[in-house]
């Protein structure tokens, strides 16, 4: 299982988009998203961490694999994805 920080997820639409991106490359992956902490956990079978990050980037988000560093990572998105959330 890998954990990623996706700081540019801002709403349920973002969660859906990130989940679909991961499932698009590994339909058997178990995806768990916590929007409050902006944390994504993926238990994958067919993909690797780099492939998951690339798929999420294509969806328009920045996923940074957590390595135990306590320093927060800034996302690339400066506004909400759908215009209806802050």
N, CA, C and O of each residue as an XYZ file, in Angstrom:
344
protein
N       0.843     -1.173      0.000
C       0.000      0.000      0.000
C       0.889      1.237      0.000
O       1.900      1.301      0.700
N       0.486      2.216     -0.802
C       1.201      3.485     -0.862
C       0.256      4.595     -0.433
O      -0.953      4.523     -0.651
N       0.823      5.612      0.175
C       0.058      6.776      0.604
C       0.586      7.996     -0.130
O       1.794      8.200     -0.249
N      -0.350      8.802     -0.620
C      -0.011     10.011     -1.355
C      -0.721     11.201     -0.729
O      -1.833     11.072     -0.216
N      -0.086     12.337     -0.772
C      -0.701     13.596     -0.377
C      -1.143     14.280     -1.662
O      -0.339     14.481     -2.572
N      -2.428     14.639     -1.739
C      -2.976     15.309     -2.930
C      -3.627     16.605     -2.448
O      -4.845     16.680     -2.287
N      -2.800     17.614     -2.223
C      -3.274     18.850     -1.614
C      -4.216     19.651     -2.490
O      -4.897     20.547     -1.990
N      -4.279     19.358     -3.786
C      -5.172     20.129     -4.642
C      -6.541     19.474     -4.805
O      -7.312     19.895     -5.667
N      -6.869     18.455     -4.002
C      -8.239     17.930     -3.946
C      -9.025     18.864     -3.035
O      -8.639     19.089     -1.888
N     -10.128     19.407     -3.545
C     -10.886     20.375     -2.754
C     -12.343     20.001     -2.525
O     -13.021     20.650     -1.728
N     -12.846     18.963     -3.206
C     -14.264     18.618     -3.065
C     -14.494     17.169     -3.496
O     -13.561     16.467     -3.884
N     -15.737     16.743     -3.420
C     -16.091     15.387     -3.814
C     -15.797     15.098     -5.274
O     -15.436     13.975     -5.626
N     -15.950     16.105     -6.130
C     -15.632     15.930     -7.548
C     -14.152     15.591     -7.713
O     -13.792     14.731     -8.517
N     -13.312     16.258     -6.961
C     -11.875     15.983     -7.017
C     -11.581     14.550     -6.581
O     -10.788     13.850     -7.210
N     -12.227     14.123     -5.497
C     -12.044     12.761     -4.997
C     -12.440     11.761     -6.075
O     -11.721     10.791     -6.318
N     -13.583     11.991     -6.724
C     -14.029     11.102     -7.798
C     -13.025     11.069     -8.950
O     -12.714     10.002     -9.479
N     -12.521     12.240     -9.334
C     -11.581     12.311    -10.457
C     -10.285     11.566    -10.148
O      -9.757     10.856    -11.004
N      -9.775     11.725     -8.936
C      -8.538     11.051     -8.540
C      -8.770      9.538     -8.458
O      -7.938      8.752     -8.911
N      -9.899      9.141     -7.880
C     -10.223      7.722     -7.777
C     -10.348      7.090     -9.159
O      -9.821      6.003     -9.395
N     -11.041      7.762    -10.068
C     -11.203      7.252    -11.433
C      -9.854      7.153    -12.151
O      -9.629      6.222    -12.924
N      -8.963      8.106    -11.895
C      -7.643      8.076    -12.519
C      -6.872      6.826    -12.083
O      -6.256      6.149    -12.906
N      -6.914      6.530    -10.790
C      -6.217      5.338    -10.283
C      -6.871      4.075    -10.819
O      -6.180      3.169    -11.285
N      -8.196      4.005    -10.757
C      -8.919      2.816    -11.231
C      -8.751      2.626    -12.737
O      -8.864      1.506    -13.235
N      -8.482      3.714    -13.466
C      -8.277      3.621    -14.903
C      -7.036      2.845    -15.287
O      -6.989      2.229    -16.352
N      -6.025      2.872    -14.424
C      -4.802      2.124    -14.730
C      -4.726      0.813    -13.965
O      -3.964     -0.081    -14.334
N      -5.516      0.695    -12.897
C      -5.532     -0.539    -12.111
C      -6.929     -0.741    -11.528
O      -7.192     -0.352    -10.390
N      -7.829     -1.352    -12.314
C      -9.210     -1.530    -11.864
C      -9.340     -2.334    -10.573
O     -10.346     -2.206     -9.875
N      -8.362     -3.145    -10.243
C      -8.417     -3.950     -9.030
C      -7.885     -3.225     -7.796
O      -7.942     -3.763     -6.690
N      -7.377     -2.026     -7.972
C      -6.801     -1.284     -6.855
C      -7.874     -0.919     -5.833
O      -9.010     -0.606     -6.187
N      -7.493     -0.964     -4.571
C      -8.361     -0.478     -3.502
C      -7.919      0.950     -3.205
O      -6.762      1.194     -2.862
N      -8.857      1.894     -3.341
C      -8.543      3.314     -3.187
C      -9.312      3.857     -1.991
O     -10.524      3.671     -1.888
N      -8.608      4.525     -1.094
C      -9.223      5.158      0.065
C      -8.771      6.613      0.093
O      -7.574      6.900      0.087
N      -9.747      7.538      0.123
C      -9.431      8.957      0.103
C     -10.015      9.626      1.336
O     -11.177      9.409      1.680
N      -9.201     10.442      1.998
C      -9.667     11.268      3.103
C      -9.527     12.712      2.646
O      -8.422     13.254      2.620
N     -10.647     13.338      2.285
C     -10.609     14.700      1.766
C     -10.145     15.697      2.822
O      -9.466     16.671      2.495
N     -10.500     15.467      4.080
C     -10.115     16.393      5.151
C      -8.597     16.491      5.295
O      -8.060     17.573      5.534
N      -7.910     15.357      5.148
C      -6.448     15.367      5.275
C      -5.757     15.414      3.918
O      -4.537     15.555      3.829
N      -6.574     15.291      2.846
C      -6.066     15.280      1.470
C      -5.100     14.119      1.236
O      -4.113     14.237      0.511
N      -5.422     12.995      1.877
C      -4.579     11.801      1.814
C      -5.261     10.724      0.977
O      -6.460     10.474      1.107
N      -4.477     10.107      0.131
C      -4.932      9.037     -0.743
C      -4.116      7.792     -0.426
O      -2.885      7.824     -0.457
N      -4.799      6.702     -0.122
C      -4.132      5.421      0.102
C      -4.553      4.476     -1.003
O      -5.741      4.332     -1.289
N      -3.581      3.835     -1.621
C      -3.849      2.929     -2.737
C      -3.163      1.603     -2.478
O      -1.952      1.540     -2.268
N      -3.958      0.546     -2.497
C      -3.429     -0.809     -2.455
C      -3.591     -1.334     -3.874
O      -4.706     -1.650     -4.291
N      -2.510     -1.429     -4.613
C      -2.593     -1.720     -6.039
C      -1.973     -3.053     -6.375
O      -1.116     -3.567     -5.656
N      -2.427     -3.600     -7.488
C      -1.944     -4.901     -7.939
C      -1.151     -4.777     -9.228
O      -0.074     -5.360     -9.353
N      -1.671     -4.024    -10.186
C      -1.092     -4.003    -11.527
C      -0.237     -2.766    -11.805
O       0.517     -2.750    -12.777
N      -0.341     -1.744    -10.979
C       0.386     -0.498    -11.245
C       1.454     -0.286    -10.180
O       1.460     -0.957     -9.148
N       2.352      0.652    -10.441
C       3.331      1.034     -9.435
C       3.073      2.488     -9.030
O       2.249      3.171     -9.639
N       3.770      2.948     -8.016
C       3.543      4.289     -7.481
C       3.744      5.367     -8.539
O       2.975      6.327     -8.593
N       4.744      5.228     -9.364
C       5.019      6.236    -10.392
C       3.885      6.296    -11.413
O       3.502      7.382    -11.850
N       3.350      5.146    -11.793
C       2.222      5.103    -12.736
C       0.980      5.760    -12.142
O       0.242      6.463    -12.833
N       0.765      5.521    -10.864
C      -0.378      6.135    -10.188
C      -0.221      7.647    -10.164
O      -1.173      8.370    -10.458
N       0.960      8.133     -9.819
C       1.203      9.574     -9.811
C       0.986     10.172    -11.197
O       0.409     11.252    -11.322
N       1.439      9.487    -12.225
C       1.271      9.982    -13.595
C      -0.203     10.051    -13.982
O      -0.639     11.031    -14.586
N      -0.968      9.024    -13.641
C      -2.397      9.014    -13.965
C      -3.123     10.142    -13.246
O      -4.010     10.775    -13.818
N      -2.754     10.394    -12.007
C      -3.368     11.478    -11.244
C      -2.979     12.822    -11.847
O      -3.796     13.743    -11.882
N      -1.753     12.946    -12.317
C      -1.313     14.187    -12.962
C      -2.094     14.447    -14.243
O      -2.462     15.589    -14.519
N      -2.353     13.406    -15.030
C      -3.149     13.550    -16.249
C      -4.550     14.038    -15.910
O      -5.153     14.781    -16.684
N      -5.075     13.625    -14.751
C      -6.401     14.071    -14.305
C      -6.375     15.511    -13.792
O      -7.427     16.099    -13.542
N      -5.183     16.079    -13.633
C      -5.065     17.477    -13.247
C      -4.697     17.729    -11.798
O      -4.874     18.838    -11.293
N      -4.191     16.718    -11.132
C      -3.866     16.835     -9.709
C      -2.417     16.461     -9.470
O      -1.771     15.845    -10.318
N      -1.913     16.843     -8.300
C      -0.527     16.575     -7.943
C      -0.499     15.611     -6.765
O      -0.904     15.974     -5.661
N      -0.032     14.399     -6.984
C       0.084     13.393     -5.928
C       1.544     13.241     -5.555
O       2.389     12.965     -6.408
N       1.835     13.421     -4.279
C       3.198     13.278     -3.789
C       3.222     12.097     -2.830
O       2.496     12.066     -1.836
N       4.067     11.134     -3.147
C       4.154      9.946     -2.290
C       4.704     10.346     -0.932
O       5.711     11.048     -0.840
N       4.035      9.893      0.119
C       4.498     10.193      1.467
C       5.667      9.300      1.811
O       5.642      8.091      1.584
N       6.691      9.924      2.363
C       7.906      9.185      2.695
C       8.244      9.292      4.172
O       9.331      8.896      4.592
N       7.317      9.825      4.964
C       7.572      9.978      6.387
C       7.978     11.391      6.751
O       8.109     11.700      7.936
N       8.180     12.257      5.772
C       8.530     13.645      6.043
C       7.322     14.366      6.617
O       6.207     14.194      6.125
N       7.529     15.165      7.643
C       6.436     15.901      8.273
C       6.156     17.229      7.577
O       5.197     17.917      7.927
N       6.958     17.588      6.620
C       6.791     18.862      5.928
C       5.638     18.790      4.938
O       5.583     17.866      4.127
N       4.700     19.763      4.989
C       3.558     19.732      4.062
C       3.993     19.990      2.628
O       4.962     20.705      2.371
N       3.256     19.392      1.702
C       3.536     19.541      0.276
C       2.443     20.387     -0.342
O       1.261     20.133     -0.109
N       2.810     21.385     -1.124
C       1.828     22.254     -1.763
C       1.380     21.659     -3.076
O       2.189     21.125     -3.834
N       0.075     21.751     -3.350
C      -0.478     21.271     -4.612
C      -0.344     22.320     -5.693
O      -0.103     23.489     -5.394
N      -0.497     21.922     -6.944
C      -0.348     22.827     -8.074
C      -1.601     23.638     -8.354
O      -1.511     24.729     -8.917
N      -2.771     23.131     -7.972
C      -4.040     23.788     -8.279
C      -4.222     24.979     -7.354
O      -4.112     24.824     -6.138
N      -4.498     26.171     -7.894
C      -4.671     27.358     -7.075
C      -6.127     27.696     -6.835
O      -6.416     28.595     -6.045
N      -7.052     27.015     -7.482
C      -8.477     27.233     -7.262
C      -9.169     25.898     -7.262
O      -8.544     24.860     -7.483
N     -10.468     25.925     -7.011
C     -11.202     24.663     -6.978
C     -11.343     24.087     -8.375
O     -11.181     24.792     -9.372
N     -11.644     22.814     -8.435
C     -11.734     22.115     -9.709
C     -12.994     22.450    -10.463
O     -12.985     22.539    -11.691
N     -14.081     22.636     -9.738
C     -15.383     22.758    -10.408
C     -15.996     24.147    -10.264
O     -17.058     24.409    -10.828
N     -15.358     25.026     -9.535
C     -15.860     26.389     -9.384
C     -16.953     26.541     -8.348
O     -17.410     27.657     -8.106
N     -17.389     25.447     -7.722
C     -18.455     25.563     -6.746
C     -17.964     25.417     -5.317
O     -18.749     25.553     -4.379
N     -16.691     25.145     -5.136
C     -16.160     25.038     -3.782
C     -14.988     26.013     -3.639
O     -14.439     26.480     -4.636
N     -14.607     26.317     -2.391
C     -13.544     27.307     -2.149
C     -12.186     26.878     -2.647
O     -11.214     27.620     -2.503
